[in-house]
Amino acid sequence: MRSDRDPLTRALDRATGGRALAHNSVRLLDAPTALQAMLDAISGASRRVLFEHYIIKADRTGRQFAEALAAAARRGVDVRVLYDQMGCRTTPRRYWRRLSEAGCAVRPAQPVTPAHLLRLLRRNHRKLCSVDGERAILGGVCIADEWAGDPARGREAWRDAALDVRGPAVGSLETTFGRLWREAVTAFEPTPAGQAELRVIEGIPGGFRLHRAVEFLAATAGHQIWITDAYFVPPPTLLRALTSAARDGVDVRLLLPGQTDLPVVRALTRVGYRDLLRTGVRIWEWHGAMLHSKTALVDGRHFKIGSSNLNPSSLGGNWELDVLVDDPALGAEAAQVFRRDLANSVEIVLRKRVPAGLAGRLPGKVVATDRPARGRVPTRELPSRAVRTVRQVAGGARRSLIGAAAFGLAGAGVLLVALPRVVAYGMAAVAFAFAILATSRVIARWRD
C-alpha cells in the first residue's frame, strides 16, 4: 500500500494500471505539424521505428510516409508497421507489399477471419510513431490528406491534436506496441528530457481504464473541466460525473464538431445537449473542417490526449492509447489552444419557451451568426458573439435519427419482401458463424 501518494494519484494508479513516469518533455502539436514531426523523426531514425495507426491511406500523405519508412528500412533501421484492417480497408495491398519489399515488417492488428468475426467490433484505434526509444508522437492524427490539408487548393486540415514526447515515458509507449505486435520490443535506456510527469493509459477491450481515470478526474476537479471530443457519446456514469461537477460550480465546457464524417454519432451527441445545459455544462460546436481532437484539461494541470473518444466503443471496445500529463506549463498551453478554438466555434444555449402572446413584448430570440468570431476573443464575450439555440440543434438531431431509422426499416422490409430466401440464407450464415465462434470459445476455455 502506497500511503505516501495523494488519494487522486493512488486512484489513477489503480484505474489506469500503471504509475506516472517523471522527467519527460512534452510538446502540443496540431495535425499538419504532427505529420511533419513524424516524417522528420522517421528520417532521423538510426535504430528503430514503431509505426502504429488506425488509418493509413495511399494518398499523397500516405505515399510520403511510405517513402520515409522504406528509406529508413533500406539504411538498416528496424521498421515495424502495425495497421488496422477496417481503418485501412481502402488501402490497396500493393501499398503494404512495397513496404515489405523495402525491408519493413508489416502486420495487420487483430486480423479478421471467419473464426474471429467479433474482431470487427474491436479495432486497433491507436495512433503512435515511436523512434529509437527516445521520441514518440501520439494523439488522434491519422495518415491521410484530411489531416494534412492543402492550403494551395484551399483545403483546410482537420482540427486535431497530438503530443510529442521525449523521455522515459517513450519506453512505456513502445511496450504497448510490443503487446499488440505479439513480440517483445527491446527497451533502450531511457534518458531524462524534462519535468513533465506522464502516465501511459493503454486501452484494451473491456478494460475501461480511461473511463475510470476521467471519472476520477471529474469527481475531484476543483474549478475546471474542458473537453474537446470528436465523437462524444459518454456512458451514463461519465455523464453523471460531468453534470455533478457542473452543479457543484466547476467550469465544465465541451467543444464538439459542428460538421462530422459520422452524422449518426453527431445526432446522438446532440440529443443529450438539453440535459447537459440544464446542469450548467457549456457546449460549443466547432465551425470549420472536421474536429477530430480528443483532449481533456482538468484544473489547468491534468491534460489527457490520445486516440480515445468519450464513447463506449473507444472506452471499452477498442485498443486505444492515451497519455495523462501532469504539467502546469502544458496545461496553460492547452488552455490557450482551447480558448482559441472557442473563438472559431458557436455556443449552444437553452432558449426559454414563452407563450405566443408574450413573444412580441420580449427581446428577439437568440440565433446563430453566419460565421463565428475569429481571433482571440475573451471567453465571457462568446455567448453574445455567436450562439445557436439548443431547440434548433436538438430538433434536427432527433429528425435525423428518426429519418435514418425509417429509411433502414423500409429498406429491410423491401429486402424481406423482394428477396426472402436470400435474406434468410444470409441470416442463417451469420447465425452459423456465431455458433461456430461460440463453440470454439467454449472448447478453448475447456482446454485451458
C-alpha positions in Angstrom: 0.0 0.0 0.0 1.5 3.3 -1.1 0.5 5.9 1.6 3.0 8.5 0.5 1.0 9.5 -2.6 -2.1 11.7 -2.6 -5.6 10.0 -3.0 -6.1 11.1 -6.6 -2.7 9.7 -7.6 -3.4 6.4 -5.9 -6.8 6.2 -7.6 -5.3 6.9 -11.0 -2.6 4.3 -10.5 -5.3 1.7 -9.8 -7.7 2.8 -12.6 -5.1 3.0 -15.3 -3.0 0.0 -14.3 0.3 1.9 -14.2 2.1 4.8 -12.5 3.2 8.1 -13.8 6.8 8.5 -15.1 8.7 11.7 -14.4 11.3 13.7 -16.3 9.6 13.9 -19.7 9.4 16.8 -22.1 6.1 17.3 -24.0 5.1 19.5 -26.9 1.5 20.0 -28.1 1.0 19.8 -31.9 -1.8 20.3 -34.4 -2.4 17.8 -37.2 -0.1 19.2 -40.0 2.7 19.9 -37.6 2.4 16.4 -36.1 2.6 14.8 -39.5 5.7 16.7 -40.3 7.2 15.9 -36.9 6.7 12.2 -37.6 8.3 12.4 -41.0 11.3 14.3 -39.5 11.6 11.7 -36.8 11.5 8.8 -39.2 14.1 10.4 -41.4 16.4 10.8 -38.5 15.9 7.3 -37.1 19.1 5.3 -36.5 17.9 2.1 -34.7 14.1 1.5 -34.7 10.8 2.9 -35.9 7.5 1.6 -34.4 4.6 2.9 -36.5 1.0 2.1 -35.5 -2.0 3.8 -37.0 -5.7 3.2 -37.4 -5.9 4.9 -40.8 -3.1 4.9 -43.3 -4.3 5.9 -46.8 -2.4 5.5 -50.1 -2.9 9.2 -50.9 -0.3 11.9 -51.2 0.3 12.0 -47.4 0.4 8.2 -47.2 2.9 8.0 -50.0 5.2 10.4 -48.2 5.2 8.2 -45.2 5.7 5.0 -47.3 8.8 6.6 -48.8 10.1 7.7 -45.4 9.6 4.3 -43.8 11.1 2.5 -46.8 14.1 4.7 -46.8 14.7 4.1 -43.1 14.4 0.3 -43.7 16.9 0.4 -46.5 19.5 2.1 -44.3 19.2 -0.7 -41.8 16.7 0.7 -39.3 14.3 -1.8 -37.7 10.9 -0.6 -39.1 7.7 -2.2 -37.9 4.3 -1.1 -39.2 1.0 -2.1 -37.5 -2.3 -1.1 -39.2 -6.0 -1.9 -38.7 -7.8 -3.8 -41.4 -11.0 -1.9 -41.0 -9.4 1.6 -40.8 -7.2 0.8 -43.8 -9.9 -1.1 -45.8 -9.5 1.2 -48.8 -5.7 1.0 -48.8 -4.6 -1.3 -51.7 -2.4 -4.4 -50.9 0.4 -3.1 -53.1 0.9 -0.3 -50.6 1.9 -2.9 -47.8 3.7 -5.1 -50.4 6.0 -2.2 -51.3 6.8 -1.5 -47.7 7.6 -5.2 -47.2 9.8 -5.3 -50.3 11.8 -2.4 -48.9 12.5 -4.3 -45.7 9.7 -3.1 -43.4 7.9 -5.6 -41.1 4.2 -5.0 -41.8 1.3 -6.6 -39.9 -2.4 -6.1 -39.5 -3.5 -5.7 -35.9 -6.1 -8.3 -34.8 -6.9 -9.6 -38.4 -10.5 -10.5 -39.1 -11.0 -14.2 -40.0 -14.2 -16.3 -40.3 -13.3 -17.8 -36.9 -12.9 -14.3 -35.4 -15.8 -12.2 -36.7 -16.2 -10.4 -33.4 -12.9 -8.6 -34.1 -15.0 -6.4 -36.4 -16.2 -4.7 -33.2 -12.8 -4.5 -31.6 -10.5 -2.3 -33.6 -6.9 -1.1 -33.1 -7.7 2.6 -32.9 -4.3 3.7 -31.7 -2.0 6.3 -33.4 1.7 6.1 -32.5 5.0 6.8 -34.1 8.0 6.0 -31.9 11.6 6.4 -32.9 14.8 4.9 -31.3 13.1 4.7 -27.9 13.7 8.4 -27.4 10.8 10.2 -29.1 7.2 9.3 -29.6 4.3 11.2 -31.2 0.7 10.1 -30.4 -2.8 11.5 -30.4 -5.7 11.5 -32.8 -3.8 12.2 -36.0 -4.0 9.6 -38.8 -2.0 9.3 -42.0 -4.2 10.8 -44.7 -4.7 14.0 -46.7 -7.6 15.1 -44.5 -5.2 15.7 -41.6 -2.5 17.4 -43.8 -4.8 19.8 -45.6 -3.8 21.6 -48.8 -3.5 25.4 -48.4 -2.7 25.8 -52.1 -6.1 24.4 -53.0 -7.9 26.0 -50.1 -8.4 22.6 -48.4 -8.4 23.1 -44.6 -6.7 20.4 -42.5 -8.9 18.6 -39.9 -8.6 20.1 -36.4 -6.7 17.6 -34.4 -4.1 17.3 -31.7 -1.0 15.2 -30.9 1.7 15.2 -28.3 5.5 15.0 -29.0 7.0 13.1 -26.1 10.7 12.6 -25.1 11.9 10.9 -22.0 11.3 7.7 -20.0 7.6 7.5 -21.0 8.6 6.6 -24.6 9.7 3.2 -23.3 6.3 2.6 -21.8 4.6 3.6 -25.1 6.8 1.2 -27.0 5.9 -1.6 -24.6 2.2 -1.1 -25.6 3.2 -1.5 -29.2 5.0 -4.8 -28.4 1.9 -6.3 -26.8 -0.2 -5.9 -30.0 2.8 -6.8 -32.2 2.9 -10.0 -30.0 6.7 -9.8 -29.7 8.8 -8.2 -27.1 10.3 -4.9 -28.0 13.8 -4.4 -26.7 13.9 -1.5 -24.3 16.5 1.2 -24.8 18.0 3.1 -21.8 15.6 6.0 -21.0 17.0 9.5 -21.0 15.5 12.2 -18.8 14.3 15.0 -21.0 12.2 17.4 -18.9 10.0 18.0 -15.9 6.6 16.6 -17.1 5.0 13.7 -15.3 3.3 11.4 -17.8 1.1 8.4 -17.3 0.5 6.0 -20.2 -3.1 4.6 -20.4 -3.2 1.5 -22.6 -6.8 0.9 -23.6 -7.8 -2.7 -24.1 -11.2 -4.2 -24.9 -13.2 -4.5 -21.7 -10.6 -2.6 -19.7 -12.4 0.8 -19.3 -9.1 2.3 -17.9 -9.5 5.7 -19.4 -13.2 5.7 -18.4 -12.3 5.3 -14.8 -9.5 7.8 -14.9 -11.7 10.5 -16.4 -14.4 9.8 -13.8 -11.8 10.2 -11.0 -10.6 13.5 -12.5 -14.1 14.8 -12.9 -15.0 13.8 -9.4 -12.0 15.6 -7.9 -12.0 18.6 -10.2 -11.9 21.9 -8.3 -12.7 24.5 -10.9 -12.2 23.4 -14.5 -13.0 20.6 -16.9 -12.5 21.5 -20.6 -13.1 18.7 -23.1 -12.6 18.5 -26.8 -14.0 15.3 -28.4 -14.8 14.2 -31.9 -17.5 11.6 -31.2 -18.9 12.4 -27.8 -21.5 9.9 -26.5 -20.4 9.4 -22.9 -21.6 6.4 -20.8 -24.1 7.3 -18.1 -21.6 7.1 -15.3 -19.3 9.5 -17.0 -22.2 11.8 -17.9 -23.2 11.9 -14.3 -19.7 12.8 -13.2 -19.6 15.8 -15.6 -23.1 17.0 -14.7 -22.4 16.6 -10.9 -19.2 18.7 -11.3 -21.1 21.4 -13.2 -23.8 21.5 -10.5 -21.1 21.9 -7.9 -19.8 25.1 -9.7 -17.0 23.5 -11.8 -16.5 25.2 -15.1 -17.4 22.3 -17.4 -17.0 23.1 -21.2 -17.4 20.8 -24.2 -16.0 21.6 -27.6 -17.6 19.3 -30.2 -17.8 19.0 -34.0 -20.3 21.1 -35.9 -19.7 19.1 -39.1 -18.7 15.4 -39.0 -18.0 12.3 -41.0 -20.4 10.3 -38.9 -23.7 12.2 -38.8 -25.5 9.5 -36.8 -23.0 9.9 -33.9 -23.4 13.7 -34.1 -27.2 13.2 -33.8 -26.7 11.0 -30.7 -24.5 13.7 -29.2 -26.9 16.5 -29.9 -29.9 14.7 -28.4 -28.1 14.9 -25.0 -27.5 18.6 -25.2 -30.5 19.7 -23.2 -29.8 17.7 -20.1 -26.2 18.8 -20.1 -27.1 22.5 -20.5 -29.7 22.3 -17.7 -27.0 21.3 -15.2 -24.6 24.1 -16.2 -22.4 22.4 -18.7 -21.4 24.8 -21.5 -21.2 23.4 -25.1 -19.6 24.8 -28.2 -19.7 23.4 -31.8 -16.6 23.9 -34.0 -17.1 25.9 -37.2 -14.6 24.7 -39.8 -13.0 21.5 -41.1 -13.7 18.3 -39.2 -12.9 18.5 -35.5 -11.1 15.2 -34.7 -9.2 16.2 -31.5 -9.6 14.1 -28.3 -8.3 16.1 -25.3 -9.4 17.0 -21.7 -7.9 19.6 -19.4 -8.7 19.4 -15.6 -7.8 22.2 -13.2 -5.1 23.6 -15.5 -2.6 20.8 -15.0 -4.0 17.3 -15.8 -4.1 17.0 -19.6 -5.4 13.9 -21.4 -4.6 13.4 -25.1 -4.6 10.3 -27.3 -6.8 8.2 -29.6 -9.8 7.6 -27.3 -13.1 9.3 -27.8 -15.5 9.6 -24.9 -17.9 6.9 -26.1 -18.5 3.2 -25.2 -16.7 1.9 -28.3 -13.5 3.8 -27.5 -13.6 3.5 -23.8 -14.3 -0.3 -23.6 -14.3 -1.8 -27.1 -11.1 -0.9 -28.9 -7.4 -0.9 -28.4 -6.6 2.7 -27.7 -3.6 4.7 -26.5 -3.7 7.8 -24.4 -1.5 9.7 -22.0 -2.3 11.8 -18.9 0.2 14.5 -18.4 0.6 16.4 -15.1 2.4 19.6 -16.1 1.1 23.2 -15.4 3.1 24.5 -18.4 1.4 22.2 -20.8 -1.9 22.9 -19.1 -1.5 26.6 -19.7 -0.7 26.0 -23.4 -3.6 23.6 -23.8 -6.0 26.2 -22.2 -4.8 28.8 -24.7 -5.4 26.5 -27.6 -8.9 25.7 -26.2 -9.8 29.4 -25.9 -8.5 30.0 -29.5 -10.7 27.1 -30.7 -13.7 28.6 -29.0 -13.2 31.8 -31.0 -14.0 29.8 -34.1 -17.0 28.0 -32.6 -20.6 28.5 -31.9 -22.0 28.2 -28.4 -25.2 26.2 -27.8 -27.6 27.7 -25.3 -31.1 27.0 -24.0 -33.9 29.2 -25.3 -36.8 29.8 -22.9 -40.3 28.8 -24.0 -42.8 31.6 -23.8 -46.5 32.0 -24.7 -47.1 33.3 -28.2 -48.8 36.4 -26.8 -45.7 37.5 -24.9 -43.3 36.9 -27.8 -43.8 40.4 -29.2 -43.1 42.1 -25.9 -39.8 40.3 -25.2 -36.4 40.7 -26.9 -35.8 38.7 -30.0 -34.7 35.1 -29.8 -31.1 34.2 -29.9 -29.9 32.7 -33.2 -26.7 31.6 -34.7 -24.5 34.1 -36.5 -23.5 33.4 -40.1 -19.9 33.0 -39.0 -18.3 32.8 -35.6 -15.9 35.4 -34.4 -12.3 34.7 -35.4 -9.1 35.6 -33.5 -8.6 35.9 -29.8 -12.0 36.6 -28.1 -12.5 36.7 -24.3 -14.5 33.6 -23.3 -17.1 35.6 -21.4 -18.0 37.5 -24.7 -18.5 34.4 -26.8 -22.2 33.8 -26.0 -23.2 37.2 -27.3 -21.0 36.9 -30.4 -22.0 33.5 -31.8 -24.8 31.5 -30.3 -27.1 28.7 -31.5 -30.2 27.7 -29.6 -30.5 24.1 -28.4 -34.0 23.7 -29.7 -32.8 24.1 -33.3 -29.9 21.8 -32.9 -31.5 19.0 -30.9 -34.6 19.1 -33.0 -32.5 18.5 -36.1 -30.7 15.7 -34.4 -33.9 13.9 -33.5 -35.2 14.2 -37.0 -32.0 12.8 -38.5 -32.2 9.8 -36.1 -35.9 9.1 -36.9 -35.2 9.5 -40.6 -32.3 7.1 -40.5 -34.4 4.6 -38.6 -37.3 4.9 -41.0 -35.0 4.5 -44.1 -33.3 1.5 -42.5 -36.6 -0.2 -41.6 -38.1 0.5 -45.0 -35.0 -1.0 -46.7 -35.2 -4.1 -44.6 -38.9 -4.5 -45.4 -38.2 -4.3 -49.1 -35.4 -6.9 -48.9 -37.6 -9.3 -47.0 -40.5 -9.0 -49.5 -38.4 -9.0 -52.6 -35.6 -11.5 -51.7 -36.9 -13.6 -48.8 -34.7 -16.6 -49.5 -31.5 -14.5 -49.9 -32.2 -12.7 -46.6 -32.9 -16.0 -44.9 -29.8 -17.6 -46.2 -27.7 -14.6 -45.1 -29.2 -14.6 -41.6 -28.6 -18.4 -41.4 -25.0 -17.9 -42.4 -24.5 -15.3 -39.7 -26.1 -17.5 -37.1 -24.0 -20.5 -38.0 -20.8 -18.3 -37.9 -21.6 -17.0 -34.4 -22.5 -20.6 -33.3 -19.1 -21.8 -34.6 -17.4 -18.9 -32.9 -19.1 -19.6 -29.6 -18.3 -23.3 -29.8 -14.6 -22.6 -30.4 -14.6 -20.3 -27.4 -16.2 -23.0 -25.2 -13.7 -25.6 -26.4 -10.7 -23.2 -25.8 -11.8 -22.5 -22.3 -12.4 -26.2 -21.6 -8.9 -27.0 -22.7 -7.5 -24.3 -20.5 
